């Protein structure tokens, strides 16, 4: 028996020396008979174990490959291959899962959550295995920071938006998040009630809202604010894409660049007055095969004056092209009255209708306390979008504030983050977008409540790894 053990040690040492000539340099080839009295026995034991572990890792197939992990694995590796241990896809998957959970709002919190990952899960993810202890290792906090600070942020955003698009098209399975036992959560009830009391008009096209957001606590390498432009779906509330701009004044070109890389054909794009430019209108209608709804304010004084003149007159003259929507909530009453008129390219490139939207806000007793009137234009013809449709699209535009910016600021505490290294602020914002989209695709209305339902490690990993 002893001779068999020593023969096996010698065989494994030979395997290790042949397959790892650099690591085994300086260790001479030995015969089985010389092993019994050699001082190299403990060292050879370690080499033999190392050879076994490396052979096991080389032959062990990838344990899990989900739709998200497949896209994250395609991101370019920007680290040096010298001494590289932790696969990029493992670091990014751990970050994505940790961001889903309450408290995973900083790099330190992400690492702390990932550090409690079980060996079984790490093995399924394909984590690095220490050859001397045989244990799968979680990357250090420093590794998380270094990787997130030097990512190809554009490629990360493309991977995230591509995964979301796959789920929306049902090309990938929808994520599943467990529910807390008991009565239905309040926001979930309100969402269902609103769908019942305010049904969307028939014939709506897919819609998306675009707007910019500053990460107030973060800074670029030059000391400026990190400013991001995002697009969110009206219907699903998922984030379709994101890009970074140098400052507020560059939001328009950045928004056009973002639209150019998204598949928005046949989509109605709603933008605020900052994006009411002829370049944006031409891009949407002539190159993207989409439609726009733009607000006319001081940056387009001639077009605004023309729309105002076109839509002037008593309410009785506009009965056929008027829609009224009343809403109650948050201790107030709101009435949105919209009137429309046909327009053409002389008003704005691609314009087919102009509209006047009046917002009256009051208390629950029916007394109106404020009034606001805005003018806008759209490339949608009257046969494709009547006043009720335009009213719905304009109201849905506020989803970019209520369902994206507010959630990232309050639920994910984004403005409290002071992360200022490289691409890390944008990368974490991308993972927050992914978390929000994931929970919306799982039909969860309250993001904070859904995060608390994922306190179990197994439930969080199951969202992206099955």
ABEGO torsion letter per residue (X at the ends): XAAAAAAAAAAAAAAAAAABAAAABGBBBBBAAAAAABAAAAAAAAAAAAAAAAAAAAABBBABBBAAAAAAAABBBABBABGBABBAAAAAAAAAAAAABBGBABAAAAAAAAAABBAAAAAAAGBBBBAAAGBBBBBBAAAAAAAAAABBAAAAAAAAAAAAAAAAAGABBBBBBBBBBEBBBAAAAAAAAAAAABBBBBGBBBBBBBBBBBBAABBBAAGBBBBBBBBBBAAAGBBABBBBBABAAAAAAAAAAAAAABBABGBBBBBBAAABBAAAAAAAAAAAGBBBBBBBBAABAAAAAAAAAAABEBAAAAAAABBBBBBBEGGBBBBBBBBBBBBBAAABBGBABBBBBBBBBBBAAGBBABBBBBBBBBABBAAABBAAAAAAAAAAAAAAAAAAAAAAAAAAGAAABABABEAAAAAAAAAAAAAAAAAAAAGBABAAAAAAAAABAAAAAAAAAX
